[in-house]
Amino acid sequence: MSDFQSILIAQRKDKRRVDTVREIVSILSAFCEKHTIEYFIDVVPPTKTPSLVIAVGGDGTFLNASRDAITYNVPILGINAGDLGFLAEIKISEIEEELEDILTNKREIQERMVMRASLKKGGIKDSFLVVNEMMMMRDLDGPMMNYEISSRHQKLPDYRCDAIIVATPTGSTGYNLSVNGPILFPTEDSFILNAMAPHALTHRPIVMPSNRNLEIRIKGSGGGTLIIDGRQITTVAPGDEVEVTRADEKLLFISSSHRTFFDILAEKLHLGKRM
């Protein structure tokens, strides 16, 4: 048997797919009881530490639960009870087989890069872990935002755009892909700088090595919102700065044994399909 002696089951919170979520949690609970594994639903008691996190929902649920996995430094498995299921890879019919493999140490655990976004705003500095992407987006009723960007004191051309995106390899198939950014293999050690609706059509996505920090400063008169992994964090304004670095933490990811990353690209994004 493996070291997975306790499991945190994190359910989706938006009240969608309630019956499916309930069915999956019932399967997980029965499995844990059969194997005498302690389990917690949504909340871990203060004196306890899980050895595995299971996210039950869509990719949003997975991203929320990933913070628990990073905090406890334990692996995370995603079971799909959502729409796309790019990160929540496991289907309901595969649950017991996958968990049996995990318990018998038959599964590889991927180490995926996580970023840290440090916001300097009005003399105050806050730091946020980023699993998918960091984005600064303009106010809908405001002008384009103007960004001054540098890396190791090397200045990039200024960006004027609706939003600036810095995505991890895991997040390369998220917002980054929707604005024509490249797909990175999820265990790559790099990140992507991309722009949404840039004023200059010559701006193109840039893949950066993760050891090159990015410093992004807002210029001009336009303000907006800092968004981390789809969550609105705070407003940002001219003069505010965000430094993006590779985090010391890692996301320990258990992928499906039934399909590869390329299978998922073909299934979810129809990669290579003739239209």
KAJOPE-V323976 format. One line per field, one symbol per residue. psi: psi as a letter, one per 30 degrees, with the letter a starting at -180 (. if undefined). burial: b if it has 24 or more other C-alpha atoms within 12 Angstrom, else e. A space follows every 10 residues. Layout:
psi = ???
burial = ???
This chain:
psi = lagifkkkjj lkfgglheee eeeeeeeeee eeeeghkklk jekkkeglkl fkkjkjbaee eeeeffeeee efhllkkkkj hadeheeifk leffeeeeee eefghgkkjk jkkklkjjkj jhfkklkkkj edlkkjklkf gllklkkkkl jhgjklkkkj lekkkjklee gfgbeeefhg llkkkfglil lkklkkhkek ffklkkkkkf gjlkkkkklb fklbkkkjhf kkellllkfk kkkklklell jjkjlkffkl eeeeeeeegh kfkk.
burial = eeebbbbbbb bbeeeeeeeb beebbebbbe bbeeeebbbb beebeeeebb bbbbbbbbbb bbbbbbbbbb bbebbbbbbb bbebbbbbbb bbeebbebbe ebbeeeeeee bbbbbbbbbb eeeeeeebbb bbbbbbbbee eeebbbbbbb eeeeeeebbb bbbbbbbbbb bbbbbbbebe bbbbebbbbb bbbbbbbbee eeebbbbbeb ebbbbbbbbe ebbbbbbbbb beeebbbbeb bbbbbbbebb bbbbbbbeee beebbeeeee eeeee
